[in-house]
Amino acid sequence: MTITKVNSMTTEPGYTFVSVSTPKPGRLDDLIRITRRPSEQMDGKVAGLIARQVSVDRDRNTVVVWVTLDSKASLYDYLATAEGKDDHGENDDMSDIIETFSMYDLEPISGRLPA
């Protein structure tokens, strides 16, 4: 596992989450917008955030989000705050946009992140 510097501290990836979402018909661009926001808002606020990416597969009408942190606690401690809940969109009703949603909690065992 590659060790990455974050905020001038050496940090080893310890937790990754991946979500895979599909939108309701005609709502792909809206899904992209709402799935981008949480990790963009965390960037610079969550000290343990190592890497993030939001990608779209237009042919499969799917958005994939992955975020790697130093620990699961870094994410969940942030989400427990009022700011974290707001940044995550917990108060937003997204049922008119999201058709399917799957989330995976992963433990990194191999990989390379930019130093």
N, C-alpha and C positions, 0 to 999 in steps of 0.2 A: 504494500500500500504506500503510495506516495504521500509524504507529509507536506502540507501546504501552509504558507504563511498567511494569516488573516489578522489585520489590525496589529501588525508587527509581533504577533505571538505565533509560535509554532502550534499548528492544529492538525490533528489526525482525523480524517473522516470517520464518524462513528454511527451515523444514521442517515438514511436516505428515504424520502418518500416519493412515490411516483403515483400520479393520478392519470387516468384515461377517461376522457369524457366525449360524449357525442351530443350534438344539439338537436333540438326539435327542428322540423323542416324549415329551411330558410333562415336559421338563426346562427349559422357558423361564425359569422363575424362578431356577433354579440357574445358567443361563447369564448372566442379568443380574447375579447376585451375583458370579460370578467375573470378568466383564468390567469391572465397576465398580472392583474392588480396585486394579489396577495404577496407573491414573491418579490415583485418590484418594490412594494411598500416595506418589506422586511429588509431589503438590501440597505445596509448602512445602519440599521436599527438593531438587528439581532447579531450579537458579537460572534456567535458560533456558526453563522452562515458562511459556508465555504464556496458553494457553487449553486447555480440555478439555471434552468432553461425551460422555456415554454415553446413547444413546437406544434405545428399543424400539419396534418396529412389531409389535404383537401380531397383527394381521391377517395379516402375512406371516411371523410366527414368526421374527423377525430382530432381532438387536442390532447397532447401529452405534456404533463408538467412533471419535472423532477427537480428536487432540491436536496442538496447534501449539506449536512451540518456536523458539528463536532459531537453532538449528542441529541437524543430525542428530547431531553429536558430543555435544551435551548429553544426548541420550537414550542413545546407545550407551555413552558413558563411564559413566553411572549404571548401566546394565544390566550392565556389566562388573564392578561391585562385588558383594560378597557380599550386601549389603543390597538392592541393585537386583535381583539374581537372586531373592532371597526375596520381595521386594515384587511382583515380576512373576509369581510362582508357578511358576518354572521347575522346581521340584522336585515339583510337584503333578501327579498323573495326571488329566487332564481328558477322557480319551477316552470315558468313559461319559456325558459331558454334551454335548460338541461333535460335531455332525454335519458341518457344513461351516465352513470358515474361509478368508477371503481378506483379505490385507493389501496396502495400497497405500502406497508411499513417494511423497510429493508435494512439489513445490516451489511454494510460494505465489507467484502472479503477480498476483493482484488480490484485494481483499477489505477488510473492515473488522472490526476487533476493538475491544471497548470499551477506552477509555483509562483 
